[in-house]
Amino acid sequence: MALPTIETPRYELTLPSSDVQVQFRPFLVKEEKLLLVAMESKDNNEIVNATKGILTTCTFDKLDIDTLPMFDIEYLLLQIRSKSVGEVANFKVICPDDKMTAADVELDLSTVEVQVDDDHNNKVVIDEERKLGLVLNYPSLGITKAGFDMNKENVDTMFSVVASCIDHIYEGDKTYPAKDSTKKELVEFLEGLSQQAFLKIRKFFDTMPQLRHEVEVTNPKTGVKSKVTFKGCLLYTSP
């Protein structure tokens, strides 16, 4: 005799990057287990592949997950997690005042949004006199397969990732689309920049939109109240 099937509810959200409405369903138990096992492995490719597969399934194959900005990915995961195991998540954090004592924090995931820095801009001016600059795209899940980390010691990987995010380079009225250049040419362009110019590019990555939420935590030993900020994947890996 066939066992009964369980209908999963459908929900709707709006992608932060594009205001596009997307339908989704909660994780199944096997899917959440797959994601948590991948994250515990700390293997970047395993995490990316698990994330892509689960998000594709949970959004009914309607999205090209590889091309979505990472903050869309984070937001999708958070919304799916909240509808799967509850909108209230409990965390243990180390209190900032003594950096030793653990405190319990309860967070309503429905209040968490993608935050945008006021100084953020995807157009980077390298030389104002020459009107030389570039326009950058946000890192996507596909790009993270290379290991996206602007603070990584692997300089070659860092330049490769930045090059992958270039939409086009411009000088005056001339535009040079990145798709018309090889990865090697783009990396050589970046390597030829001054330190000051490259810092402007880093600012794009340091200030780009991110799933972020600040909470107040009270140290149970000292009674001192401090602010703690949750970012990205930390928001959907709680028990």
Buried (B, 14 or more C-beta within 10 A) or exposed (E): EEEEEEEEEEBEBEBBBEEEEBEBBBBBEEBBEBBBEBBEEEEBEBBBBBBBBBBBBBBEEEBEBBEBBBBBBBBBBBBBBBBBBEBEBEBEBBBBBEEEBBBEBEBEBEEBEBBBEEEEBEEBBBEEEEEBBBBBBBBBBBBBBBBBBEEEEEEEBBBBBBBBBBBBBBBEEEEBEBEEBEEEEBBEBBEEBEEEBBEBBBBBBBBBBBBBBEBEBBBEEEEEEBEBEBEBBBBBBBE
